[in-house]
Each structure stands twice: as structure tokens, then as C-alpha cells.
């Protein structure tokens, strides 16, 4: 939703007025600009007459030596020091913002803002991906308010009319508060590493999305290569007369069942294990920005830039208020503005779904699969098409490549300029380019996974194998888990793939009738790589993927997510371990009291050391999951047991009992720590 409702329209008078009016230079005052972009030039807007400013206005920190800014320490206004990163050395100039603020005092909400330099975040390069520390939300919001006010102060205000119920200053104050909330929502939506800046065009993800795109491409290959091809090879084994294009019910059903089993394994175990470890390794992934953030609902006050270059604020009327007007208004009502905003939200949502492989893009992979498998059949000999292993290998290449190519196309589109971007209202009378998706990661405060991390690939493969093993054994942990997993396997995967195979077989025959005539039945002596067979292969592969997408979606309510249940199972296990550790630790206190009493009676220094070490262990409790907490107590007990000079046998027996109990507690605590480490992505621990 544009700040000025007429600007929202495609051809509105006020938009023309805005385009022809002189506008101030492009200035961006960041609440917390990173050091690596403090001198980056912004897109330049036409300067106001007489203005000699150029470049990028930045806030926070100290200006460079060549762009020194006069100190405002003695000023009554907050210390807001701005400087211009000059694009033209001959036109470099400084901006005495403090003096301007003194000439144009603002309400108290500006004066209670500390120096914007407090919002300065530590430098971090884009390559490292390290998150920048964020200021408190309240301070960040006040900084956004200052950004809007400083920018809007560049425009002269229109004069108040005598019959106006509210002054322009009052309306501007209300608009700024609303716009600041929208700015903060956008900043939070794009995240600390999202790159959103007030009134700046965002850069597309570009090469930064190369690794996430390659990762999604790999998943697309595995998903396609491990579903249909095993079923085709199985059908060929049961009916070698027709190659992989069998039309008999039995082989088709067996092939569909095989595809269902491999589909379940690929989705619920293999890809799930890969996804879980990649997420903990901080693999970036594209996440859509909510359309309501990009095109917000209209505010109670709207803003426009007049033909004379003045800012004008107005309050849209409700639909029920229009009928009471003595004369018609050329401004849209609040309901009309709301309708425009929601239409824009629907358009943005449709674009995002399209780039996520939905809507028309649903048929991208089926078309690629049909084409590549048709090419595979045309290039294959009869011997190849009658050999189950060769059918498996060649169809895995064809189907896998189609899945990988489809994912690569969609993910690349999200990272490209224009395709993965849109224009939104910049909330100050113009527009700015933003990304429809952002590269999000599991831990925004840690560096994102990079190509250089490939040196840990062998460790990652071991972790994936461990996770896959845990997922594979989960259905056997309880009868309820087994029933739910069997329901998903039998109904959604096996049943869905058998149905898909039958429909795809018929679809291939119908399409082949365009070449063969009649009902598409092949002649007795027809080659397995004839034009009719190639067309049939295209139709069968296309139908298989298209029908599977529909069937999988229709049966989604039967899905039993093993990954979610594995997390719940591990959470319950670590809770049980902690409870056992606490119970065992609580039982140590009576034995420790007896050891302390024996030490006081005999004045034995070593027993006193044992009692002190055990008391220290109890003070730390089991929440401190460090192995070193248990070692001093065990070492002290071991020294006494190794040289029990002058210590009664009964006391020694109590020490041995304590040693066994502390060892048990340590084992429980370390098992729990291993579960937490694995859950949090620290691979040195095991499950």
C-alpha cells in the first residue's frame, strides 16, 4: 500500500504530480548501519533547487577525516551526527543536522532519542554472514521516527485551511507514528541480515544464493531420482515384454508399490535427515516476506507530494461518511484504499507461490520430466529398455535431472533482480525496490554455511547417516508410532503411487494415440524407442509427476512427520534423564552428611575434602552440564579409597557407594548433554 493513496493507482493525477515535482536528494539515515556499507553510494534522486548535496547520508559513529562534521556536544538537541559519503569529490559537503533541528524543533518524541551512534552495529562483512547486534525495539523505533521526520522536513508543508479540523502538523505527527511502525515491521521481517534500509533499493540475493540454490537442486535430484525410477525398474523386471512402459495391472501395481516405499524412505528419512543437519549447520534458505508487510493496510492518515513539491497529509473518509458530504471528493475512501492494498497483497502472494513451485509452476517439473525421459527412451536401445538395472540407472538420470533443473530454475528466480523483487511504497511519497524473499537461517547470530565448509563434508555425511538411522528406527519405538507410520506409508505413499502409476499408464497411452492412432496401443513389432513409444513415455512421465503432486496434496492429512516425533521423543528422553539425575542427586545428601560427621569426629583432613567436594557438586546441581563438575568429587573419593589410611571400613563402604552414585549421575548428565548437543547442532556429541 502506498503512503499516498492516489499514488497507488496506476494513472492518478497525484502520481504525475509526484513524478514532476522536485524532490530532495536520496538520503538514508540508518538506525544501525554496519561499517561495511557506511560509504556505499545510494541511488541518486533529483536534488532540490539550490542543493549541492550528493551521495549517501549516514548516521552513527564518527565522520571520516575528509568529511568532518561540526560537534554538537553543546547543542540542546540530541547528538545526531550525519555525514555524506561523496559520490563526487568536487561536490562533497557536510550536513549540519543539529543546526536544522534547532531551527525546526520537533515534539518531545524526538528529544528523548539518544545519539543515533548508539544504534551503530559492529562491522560485519556479507561474506562472513555474522549477525549484527540489534538495538532495543523501543530505541530502534524512535530512530525510525527520526528518519521519517528528517526526510519529510526536506519538503515544505502545505498551508492549513481555515475550516480544516486538524492542522497539517497534527496529521504529519500521526502519519509518522504509523509509518514508523511499518518500517519496524519491515526491518523485523527481513531480519538483521536481510539488508532492508529505509528508502533504499535492495540488492537481489545474486551469488549469495548460490549455495542454497545448489542445496535445493540436490534435494530436487534425490526426490525425483528415488521415487519413480525404482518402480519403473521393478515393472520392467515383472514384464520385460514392454520395457518400462508396461500396461498390465500386476506389474504396474508392483512398480507403484516399489515407488511408494522408496518415496517414503526419501521423504521421511533421507531428505528429512539432510534437512535437519543442514539447518543446524546454518544453511541459508529462501523465506517469503509476508505480503501484508510489503503492502500494509492503509493508515488513518495518508500522504502525498503535490505538483509544487509540497507534502500534504489528509485523512481518508469512511464509506458511510461520503454520503453526508455536500460536495463530492476526488480522494479515495478508506475502504477503497483497503481494497487496493489487499489486491496488491494477493498479487504479491501469487508471485511468491509461483516462485515456490505452485500455481502454473506446478507443471514445470512434469514437463521437464516428460521431456528428459522421452529423450532417454529415444536414445536407448532395446537391450537397455529390457534390463531392469539399466532402466533404473537411466531413468534415475532422467527423472533426477528434471527435478534438479526444476528446483534450480525456481531458486535462481528468487535471487535475480526484477524477477525476485518488487516495488513497494517507501512511506515518504515514493517507491523502493525490495526482495520478495529473504535468505533466512537457523541462527541469525552465527555465520551462514559457506562453500569453504565443504571440508567438513565427511563429518556431515556421518551425521546425516546417524540422523537417518534414528528416523528409521523411530516407528518401532511404540505401537502407536508404528500404526501412524504404517498409515502414512500404506495410504499416502504406496496407495498414492499405485494410483499414480495406473493413471500415468493410461495418460501415456492416450497421448500416444496421437501418433499411433486408435487407442494408442503399440503394434506387435513396434520398436521400444519408436516415436509412438517416445510420446507414450513423455505422457507417462508427465502424468506420473502431475498426478503424484495432486495425490500427495489430497492425502496430506495422513502424513505422519517422523522428524517432529523424533524431536518430541528426544525431548522426553532428556527430561527423563534429568529427572533421574535429580532424584539420584537428592539421595546423596544423607550419605554426604554421614561422611561429614565421620570427618568431624576423626578430624581427618582427607574426609573433609571429600565432603567439601561433594557439597560443591550438590550446589551446582544437574543444570550445569559440564563433565568437570563431577571430576573433582570422583578424584577426591578415588584418592581416599586408594590409600585408606586410618579410615574405618564402614566409612570406606559409604565412600564406594557415593562413588558409584556420583558416577551414575555423571553418566545420566552426559547422556542428556549429548542429546542437547545433537539437537543444537554440536556434532561432537552422539545421540
N, C-alpha and C positions, 0 to 999 in steps of 0.2 A: 504494500500500500504506500503510495507516495504521500509525502507530507502535505503537499498541496493537491487537493482533490482534482482540480482541473488538469493538473499535470498527469494524473493517472489516465486520463482519456487519451486516445490516440491522436486526435486532432482537436485540441482545445485552444481557445484564444490565449489562455494564460500560459500554456506551454510555449506558444510562439513568443509571448512577451518575455518569458524567461530566457529563451534562446537568443533574443535580440538585445536583451538588457545587458549593460556592462556588469561584470561580476568581479569579485575580488580575486586575488591570486590564490592558487591552490595552497592551503595551509593545513597541516595536520599536526595537532598538538596531542602527543601521546600521553596517556596516564602513566605508562611504564614502558618506554621504548627500550629495546635491547641495544646494547652498544654496537652490535654489528650492523645496525641499519640506521645509526644516528646521522650519517652523512649521505644516505641514499636519496637521490632526487625523486620527486614525485611528478606525476603528470601535471603539466602546467596549464592553468586556466588563464583566460584573458584578464590582465590586471586592470584595476580601476584607473580612470584617467588621473595622471599625475603620479601614479605609484611607481616607484623604482625598485620594489621588492621583487626578488626572484628566488626560486629554489624551494626548499623544504623547511618549514618552521618546526622545530623540535622543542620538547620540554624536558626538564630534568637534567641533573648533572651540571657540569661546568662547561662553558663555551670554550672552543679552541682558541689558541693564541691569535689566529688571524681573524676570528670573528668574536672578539671580546664584547661582552655586554656589560653596561654600567651596573654597578652594585645597587641593589635595592634594600640593603640592610636597614637603612634609616627610614625607609618608606613605611607608611601606615598600612599599606596593602600587603597581602601575603607575598612571600618571595616566590614569584613565578618568573623564572629566567628563561628566555627564549632566544634562540639564535637561528640564523638561516644558513643552511648548507648551500653555498652558492653554486648555481649551475654555470654562471658566467663570472669569472674572476673580476672583470671590469665593472660589474654591477653589484658586487657583494655589498650587503648593507645589514645593519642590525635593527632589531625591532624593540624599542623601549616599551615593553608591555606594561611595566609598572606605572609609568607616567600616564599611559592611556587609561588604566584602571582608576587612577586618581581623578582624572578629568571626568570619567563616567562611572561614578560609584554604583555598585550593584547591591542587591539585598544582602542580608546577613548570611545567606547560604553560601555566598562566595567568600565572605571574610573568614568563615570558620574553617576554610580549607588550608591545610598546611602547605608547605612548599611542594610543588609537583615533583621536585627532585626526590622527595621521599618515596615516590612511586617508581623510581628508577630501578630496573631489574638488572641482575648481573648479566654480563655478556654471555652469549651462548651462540655458537655458530649453528647454522642449519644442518651442517653435516653431522655434527655430534648428536643433534636431536635432544639435548638435555633441556628439561623444562625450566622455565624461569619462575622464580618465586613470585607469588601473586600478592598484591596489597589486600587489606581487608575490604570486603564488599562495600561498606559504607564510604570509605575513603576513595575507593575506585569510582563509585557513583558520583561523588562530588567532583571528581576530576572530569568525568564525562559532562557534568553540568557546566563546568568551566570551559571545556572545549566548545560546547554549543554556544555559550554566551560570547566568547571571544570571537568566534567565527561570525555569528549573527551581528555583532557590533560593527562589522565591516559595512553592513547595509544601513542606509538611513531608514528610519521608520516613517510610515505614512501618518499624516496628521489625523488626530481624533476628530470625529464629527460631533456636533453639539448634542445630537439625540442618541448617541451611542451609549448603551447601558454599561459597557465596560471599556476601559482605556486599552490602547494597544500594548502598553507596558504590562497591564494585568494579564492580557491574553498571552503575551510572549512568555511571561513567567510560568503560566500553566502549561504552555506548549513545551517549554524547555524541560520541565519536570517529566512530562510524558515521554519526550524524545530521549531523555537520559535513561529512562527505564528500558526503552527499546534498544539503545546502544549496549547497555549492560547485558541484555538477553543475547544479543548477537555475539558479544565478546565471550560469554559463557558457552554459547552453542558451538563456537569454533574452537574453544579450548585454549589453554595457554600457549600451545604451539600451532594454533590454527592460522595465524597470520592476519587476523581481521584488524583493520585500522580504520578509525573514523575518517570518512570522506576520502579514502584512498581506494584505488582499484587493486583488487587482489591478484596475485600471480597464480597461474594454474599450477597444479602439483608437478607436472612435467616429469623430469627424470627422477624426482624424489619418489615417484610411484613405481619405479622400475622393479624393485624387489617385491613389493606387494602384488604387482601385476604378474610377475613370474611365479609367485607362490600360488595365486589363484589359477593360473594357467596349468600348473602341475596338478592341482586338485581337480580341475576340469578333465585333464587327461585320465587320471586314475578313475574318476567317477564313471566316465564313458567306457574306458577300456575294460573295466572289470565287471560290467553288467551284461550287456548283450553278447559280446564275443564268446564267453564260456557256454552260453545257451546255444549259440549257432554251432559251435563245435560238437556239443552233445547231440543236437538234432542231426548233424551230419553223421555221427557215429551210428545212430539208430536207423538212419535211412540214407545210405550213400548213393542211392539212385539219383536223387535230385540235388545232391550237393547241399549247400546251406540254405536252399530255397525250398525245403520240404513243405508239402501241402497236406500231409497226413496229420490226423489229430494226435496220435500217440507221440511221435517224435516232437511235434510242436509243443505238446504239454510237458514232456520231459525237458525239452530245451528251456521252456519258460520257467519251470521249477528250478533248474540249474541257475538261470539268470536271477531268480529271486533270492537264492541262497548267497550267491556272490554279491548281489546288491545289498543284502542285509549286512554282510561282512564289511563291505566297502564303506557304507554309510555309518553304521553304528559302531564299528570297531576301528578300522584303519583310518578313515578320514577324521573321525572323532578324536582319535589319539594324536594324529598330526596337528589338528586344530588346537587342541588343549596345550600341547607343548610349545607350539608356535606362539600362541597368545601369551604364555608365561615368559617366552623369550623376547617379548615386546615387538612382535611382528606388526607393523602398521597395517591398517585395513581401512578402506573407504567406508565412511559412515554418512548417511544423508543428513542434511540440515533440515530441520522442521520447516515446512512452508510457512507456518504461522510466524516464524522468526524472520523469514525473508520478506514476507508481505504481511505485516501485522494488521490487526483490526484498526479501523480509524480511531484517532484520538478525539477528545472533546473539543479540541481547538485545531484548526488547520492553518497552514502557512503557504503563502505564495510570493513570488517575486514579480512585481509589476513591471510594465513596459519601461517605466522610468528607472528601474533598478532599485526600487524600494521594497522593503519587506512589509508584508501585510498579513495580519492574523485575523481569523474570523471563526465564528462558532457555527457549525452546520446545524440546521434545523431538523427536528424530528419530522417524520412524515405527517403526524397528526397536527403539527404546528403550521404546516404550509397552508392549510385551508383557511386559517384565521388571518392571513396576510392581506393587506389592502391591495398590494401590487405583487406581481409575480417576481420571483427571484431567479437569477440565472445561475445560481450556485447549486450544486447537487446537495440533496438532503443526506442526513446521516445514514439512512437506510440504503441510499444509492451508493454511497462510499463503501458501506459494508459489503454490498453485493459485488462491487468492483474488486475489493480485497479478497473475497472468497473465491471469485472466479480466477483471480491470479494465483491463489493458493492451489486450486485444482490443477491449473496448468503446470505449475512447478512440480506438484506431486506426480502428475502423469509423466513428466520428463524424467524424474528420478526413478520411477518404476520401469520406464522403458530402458534406462541405463542399467537397471538391476536385472534385466532379462525377462521382464514381464511384458504384458500387452503384446504389441506386434513383435517384440524381440523374442517372444516365446518360440517363434518358428525359426529363429536363426540357427540354433543347433540342429534341429531336424533337417533343415535344408542342407547344412554342411555335412551332416552325417549321411544323408542320402546321396549327395554328390560324390563324396570321397569313397563311400562303399561301392557306388556304381563304377567309379574309376577302378577300384580294386578288382571288381569282378571282370571288367573288360580286359584287364592286364593279366589275369590269372589263367593258367592252363587248366584243363580238365582234371589232371592229376592233383593239382593244388586244391581245387574245389572239392575233391573227393577225399582229401586227407584231413581228418579232424585236427591234428596238431598244426598243419599249415593254415587251415581255416581259422583256428584260434589266433595264431600269430598275425596273419594278415588283417583279420578283422579287428584285432586289438589296435593295430597301427591306424587303420582307417577310422574306427569309432573314437579312439583316444585322441587322434589329431583333430577330429571335428569338435570334440569337447574342449580341447585346449585352445583351439582357434577361436571358438565362440567366446570363451572367457577372456581371452586376450583382447578381442575387439571391444567387449563391453568395458573392461577395466581401463583400457587405453583411452576410451572416450571420456571417462571421468577425469582423466588427468590432462586433457587437451584444452587449450584456450577456446573460448566460444562454445564448444560442444559441452564441456563440463562446467560452464559458467552461465551466469545470467545477470541482468541489470536489475538493481533494486533502488528504492528511494534512499538517498543518503541522509534524509531527515533535515536537510538545510536547503531545500529547494532544487536539488539536482539529483543525479543518479550516480551510482558507483557499481563497478563490476565485482561480483563475489562468486565464490565457488559453490556449486550445488552439493558437493561432498567435501568432507574433510578427512585427512589421514589421522585416524584415531589409533591409540594403542592402549594396552592394558594398564601400564604405569606411565602416566604423562610426565612424571618427575624423573624418569630414567631415560637414557638414550634409546632410541629406536634400534631395532635389529638392522644390521648393515651387511653388505656383501662380504666385508672383511671377517665377519663372524663365521664364515664357512669353514674356518679352521676347526671349529667345534662340531662339524657336521657328524663325525663318527660318534661323538658323545650324544648328540641329538637323536641319532638313529637308535641307539641303545635305549634312550629314554622313551622313544616312541614305541619300541618293542615292549618295554615294561608296561607302559600305559595300555597298549593294546591287549596284553595278557590279562591285566586287571579287568578291562572291559569285557573280555571274552568269558572270564570265569564268573562275572557278576550274576548272570541269570541262574547259576547253580547255588547261590548263597541262601535262597529261601524258596519255598513252594510258590509264594505269591509272585516273587520276581520271575520265576520260571514260567508261570502261567501268562503273565503280562508280556514277557519277551516272546513266548510262543505265539501269542495272539498277533503281535506285530509281524513276526516272521511269516506265519502261515497266511494271514489275511492280506496284509498290505504288500508284502514283498513277493511271496510265492504266488498267491492268488492273483495279485495285480499283474505280475509278469506273465503268467499263463494267459490271462485275458488279453494282455497287450500283444502277446505272440499270435494269438488267434486273429485278432483284429488286424494286426500288421500283415499277416499272411494273406488275408482277404484283400486288404488295401493294395498290396503289391500285385495281386492277380488282376484287380480291376484296372489299375494303371497300365499293366502290361497289355491289356486288351486294345489299347490304342495302337499298338504295334502288331500284335498277333491277330487281332480280330476276335470275333465270337466272345467267349468268356475269359479270354486271356490264358487259356490252357496251352502249355507248350506242346509242340509236335513231338512225336516219338523220337526222331533223330535230331532234335534241335541241340545245338551246342550249349554248354553251360555258360559260355561267355558271349552268347549271341545278343543282338540288340534287344530282343524281347526280354532276355534274362537280365540284361543291364537295367532296363527300365523297371522290371519287376524288383530288382534289388534296390533301386532308388526308392520306389514306392514302399517297399517293406521296411527299409531303414528309416525313412521319413515318418511313416506311420508308427513305427515302434517307439521312437523318441517322443512324438507328439502325444500318442495315447498314454504312454507312461507318465508324462507330465500331468495329464488330466487325472489319471487313475490315482497317482500318488497324492495329488491335492485332494481328491474326493475322499480318500481313506486316511487323511492326515490325523483324524481323531483317534485312530487306533495306534498311533505311533507311541512307542514306549522308549523314551530317551535314556539310554544307558549312562550317558555322561552325567546327567543330573542326578540319577540314582547312585552313581559311584561317589559323587561328592557327598551326598547325604549319608551313604554307608561309611565313608571315611570320617565324616564329622561325628557320627555316632560312636565310631570306634575310638577316636581320640578322646571323646568325652568319657567313655568308659575307662580308658587308661588313666585319665586324670582323676576320676573318682576313686579308682583302686589305689592310686598313689597317695591320695589324700587320706584314705582310710588306713592304709598301712603306716603312713607317717604319724597319724594321730595315735596309733598303738605303740609308737616308740617311746612316748613320754614317760610311762611308768617304769620301763626298763632304764631309761636315762636317769630318772630320779634315784633308783637303786644304785646305779654306778656312782652318782654324785655323793650319796650318803656314804658309800664304801670309801670313796676318796677322802671325804672329810674325816672319817674315823681313823683311817690309816695314815693320813697326811701323805698319801702317795701322789707325787707330782705328775706322774705319767697318767694315772687315772683321772686326775683333774684336767689334764689336757684333752683326754678322750671326752669327758663330759662337756668341756667347753666347745670342742669341735662339733659334737652332736647338737648342742644347744644352738650353735650358729647355723647349722643345717636347717633346724626347725624354723628359725627366724626367716630364712629365705623362702621356705615353702616350695611348692611344686610349680608355681607360676614362673619362676626363673629357670628356664630350660637350658641350663648350662651344665655340662658334664663336670666342670671344675668345681661346682658346689659340693659334689659328693666325694671328690678325691681326697680332700684333707681329712675328713672323718674316717674314711676307709683306710687311709695310710696310717693315721694315728692308732686305730684299732689294730692294724696289722703289726705295727711295731711292738705293741704291748703283748700280743699273742706270740710273736716270735721270741720274745725274751721276757717271760712271765716271772721275773724275779720277785719273790716275796708277795705274790698276789694269790689270794685264795682261789681254790678250784671253782667254787660257786660263782665268784665274780668272773672268772675266765669263761665259764659256760654262758653267762649273761652276755659277755662281750662277743662270743661266737654267734649267739642268737641275733644280737644287734647287727653284726657284720652281715649276716645273711639277709636280714630285713632291709638294711640300707642298700645292699646290692640289688635286691628285688625292686626297691623303689627307683633306683637309678635306671634299671632296665625298663621299667614302665615309662619313666620320664623320657628316656631316649627314644623309645618307640613312638611316643606321642610327638616328640620333636621331629622325628623322621617323617611322620605323616604331614605335619605342618610345613616342613621344608619342601616336601614334594608338591604340596598344594600351592605353595607360594613361588615355585619355580627354582628352588635351590637344589640342583641335581646331585649334590654330593651325598645327600641322604637317600635312603631307599625306603620303599613302602613296606 
